[in-house]
Each structure stands twice: as structure tokens, then as C-alpha cells.
């Protein structure tokens, strides 16, 4: 599935996605309250 990308790059992409998701979640909670 990830044949075209190095595993490190894939892991970094997943990590960055998780960090961005957590940031958006925190912002959502701050603005909601």
C-alpha cells in the first residue's frame, strides 16, 4: 500500500496528522466553552 513512500516518511505524516488533529481538538474545546 505504501510502496511508493519510505516508511519513515509515512510515519512522520501520520504523526503530523495526529498532532494537527489534537491541536484542532484543543482549539475546538477552547472556543466551545
N, CA, C and O atoms as CSV, one atom per row, in Angstrom:
chain,resi,resn,atom,element,x,y,z
A,1,UNK,N,N,0.835,-1.199,0.000
A,1,UNK,CA,C,0.000,0.000,0.000
A,1,UNK,C,C,0.872,1.253,0.000
A,1,UNK,O,O,0.623,2.191,-0.756
A,2,UNK,N,N,1.903,1.260,0.860
A,2,UNK,CA,C,2.791,2.418,0.927
A,2,UNK,C,C,4.088,2.156,0.168
A,2,UNK,O,O,5.168,2.567,0.593
A,3,UNK,N,N,3.964,1.472,-0.953
A,3,UNK,CA,C,5.155,1.074,-1.692
A,3,UNK,C,C,5.960,2.245,-2.223
A,3,UNK,O,O,7.173,2.130,-2.395
A,4,UNK,N,N,5.307,3.374,-2.486
A,4,UNK,CA,C,5.993,4.495,-3.114
A,4,UNK,C,C,6.651,5.431,-2.105
A,4,UNK,O,O,7.437,6.300,-2.485
A,5,UNK,N,N,6.333,5.259,-0.818
A,5,UNK,CA,C,6.866,6.161,0.202
A,5,UNK,C,C,7.763,5.404,1.172
A,5,UNK,O,O,7.469,4.257,1.510
A,6,UNK,N,N,8.858,6.026,1.630
A,6,UNK,CA,C,9.671,5.411,2.669
A,6,UNK,C,C,8.867,5.296,3.963
A,6,UNK,O,O,8.077,6.191,4.264
A,7,UNK,N,N,9.042,4.226,4.734
A,7,UNK,CA,C,8.278,4.037,5.974
A,7,UNK,C,C,8.437,5.206,6.942
A,7,UNK,O,O,7.485,5.567,7.634
A,8,UNK,N,N,9.623,5.799,7.000
A,8,UNK,CA,C,9.847,6.923,7.901
A,8,UNK,C,C,8.969,8.110,7.535
A,8,UNK,O,O,8.417,8.781,8.407
A,9,UNK,N,N,8.844,8.363,6.221
A,9,UNK,CA,C,8.029,9.479,5.760
A,9,UNK,C,C,6.558,9.226,6.078
A,9,UNK,O,O,5.836,10.141,6.473
A,10,UNK,N,N,6.125,7.995,5.906
A,10,UNK,CA,C,4.740,7.641,6.215
A,10,UNK,C,C,4.463,7.839,7.704
A,10,UNK,O,O,3.434,8.398,8.084
A,11,UNK,N,N,5.395,7.375,8.545
A,11,UNK,CA,C,5.223,7.510,9.993
A,11,UNK,C,C,5.192,8.992,10.379
A,11,UNK,O,O,4.388,9.399,11.217
A,12,UNK,N,N,6.062,9.792,9.770
A,12,UNK,CA,C,6.090,11.226,10.054
A,12,UNK,C,C,4.783,11.887,9.637
A,12,UNK,O,O,4.270,12.753,10.345
A,13,UNK,N,N,4.247,11.483,8.497
A,13,UNK,CA,C,2.977,12.028,8.022
A,13,UNK,C,C,1.841,11.697,8.980
A,13,UNK,O,O,0.999,12.546,9.273
A,14,UNK,N,N,1.821,10.451,9.468
A,14,UNK,CA,C,0.785,10.035,10.403
A,14,UNK,C,C,0.913,10.828,11.699
A,14,UNK,O,O,-0.085,11.266,12.271
A,15,UNK,N,N,2.167,11.010,12.159
A,15,UNK,CA,C,2.414,11.742,13.404
A,15,UNK,C,C,1.968,13.193,13.258
A,15,UNK,O,O,1.328,13.746,14.153
A,16,UNK,N,N,2.310,13.807,12.123
A,16,UNK,CA,C,1.930,15.200,11.886
A,16,UNK,C,C,0.409,15.334,11.836
A,16,UNK,O,O,-0.153,16.304,12.346
A,17,UNK,N,N,-0.248,14.358,11.222
A,17,UNK,CA,C,-1.704,14.375,11.152
A,17,UNK,C,C,-2.310,14.290,12.550
A,17,UNK,O,O,-3.286,14.975,12.853
A,18,UNK,N,N,-1.726,13.446,13.398
A,18,UNK,CA,C,-2.230,13.284,14.758
A,18,UNK,C,C,-2.035,14.574,15.552
A,18,UNK,O,O,-2.919,14.982,16.305
A,19,UNK,N,N,-0.872,15.218,15.384
A,19,UNK,CA,C,-0.591,16.460,16.106
A,19,UNK,C,C,-1.556,17.556,15.667
A,19,UNK,O,O,-2.076,18.297,16.500
A,20,UNK,N,N,-1.795,17.659,14.360
A,20,UNK,CA,C,-2.731,18.664,13.841
A,20,UNK,C,C,-4.136,18.384,14.357
A,20,UNK,O,O,-4.860,19.309,14.726
A,21,UNK,N,N,-4.523,17.109,14.383
A,21,UNK,CA,C,-5.843,16.741,14.890
A,21,UNK,C,C,-5.998,17.114,16.354
A,21,UNK,O,O,-7.042,17.623,16.760
A,22,UNK,N,N,-4.956,16.862,17.155
A,22,UNK,CA,C,-5.004,17.214,18.578
A,22,UNK,C,C,-5.098,18.727,18.747
A,22,UNK,O,O,-5.836,19.208,19.607
A,23,UNK,N,N,-4.365,19.474,17.943
A,23,UNK,CA,C,-4.412,20.940,18.022
A,23,UNK,C,C,-5.803,21.464,17.693
A,23,UNK,O,O,-6.319,22.341,18.385
A,24,UNK,N,N,-6.412,20.929,16.640
A,24,UNK,CA,C,-7.762,21.347,16.276
A,24,UNK,C,C,-8.756,20.989,17.364
A,24,UNK,O,O,-9.676,21.755,17.652
A,25,UNK,N,N,-8.572,19.829,17.966
A,25,UNK,CA,C,-9.465,19.377,19.041
A,25,UNK,C,C,-9.363,20.314,20.251
A,25,UNK,O,O,-10.373,20.664,20.861
A,26,UNK,N,N,-8.129,20.717,20.589
A,26,UNK,CA,C,-7.936,21.645,21.704
A,26,UNK,C,C,-8.567,22.996,21.396
A,26,UNK,O,O,-9.239,23.573,22.250
A,27,UNK,N,N,-8.357,23.506,20.182
A,27,UNK,CA,C,-8.952,24.785,19.800
A,27,UNK,C,C,-10.473,24.707,19.859
A,27,UNK,O,O,-11.133,25.640,20.317
A,28,UNK,N,N,-11.021,23.594,19.395
A,28,UNK,CA,C,-12.474,23.406,19.416
A,28,UNK,C,C,-13.001,23.447,20.848
A,28,UNK,O,O,-14.021,24.081,21.117
A,29,UNK,N,N,-12.314,22.776,21.763
A,29,UNK,CA,C,-12.746,22.762,23.166
A,29,UNK,C,C,-12.627,24.150,23.802
A,29,UNK,O,O,-13.465,24.541,24.616
A,30,UNK,N,N,-11.585,24.886,23.426
A,30,UNK,CA,C,-11.392,26.238,23.987
A,30,UNK,C,C,-12.513,27.164,23.513
A,30,UNK,O,O,-13.089,27.903,24.311
A,31,UNK,N,N,-12.819,27.123,22.222
A,31,UNK,CA,C,-13.835,28.026,21.680
A,31,UNK,C,C,-15.244,27.605,22.076
A,31,UNK,O,O,-16.153,28.433,22.124
A,32,UNK,N,N,-15.423,26.320,22.361
A,32,UNK,CA,C,-16.756,25.818,22.706
A,32,UNK,C,C,-17.170,26.277,24.100
A,32,UNK,O,O,-18.344,26.552,24.347
A,33,UNK,N,N,-16.203,26.358,25.004
A,33,UNK,CA,C,-16.537,26.690,26.386
A,33,UNK,C,C,-16.709,28.206,26.561
A,33,UNK,O,O,-16.993,28.672,27.665
